[in-house]
């Protein structure tokens, strides 16, 4: 088994212990269950695309760099529960204007009328306009 396949198998196995099934991994990565199994099989392993590796990292809680090269931290330092992981996956699937609107609504809910700009909130609570 290649080093990459071994790391992928470890991430999927670890996620399974936390209730994330292979079917869940496949859905998060937008591939078939068969593709997920092929990623971790020696010899006939299907090559994983970079974007799918990032999605695999997100759903398993492992760092993409570690999965890809075996370097750096193995797992995210901030542990997310299943609902938080699901929320992040849903957020990433939204168009940018929806993401901005969601952040604005969250800022209002938390009472942050004028939040400071940050990498996590680049819109600073301001909803960008979208022409329809």
Order of alpha helices (4+ residues) and beta strands (2+ residues): alpha-alpha-alpha-alpha-alpha-alpha-alpha
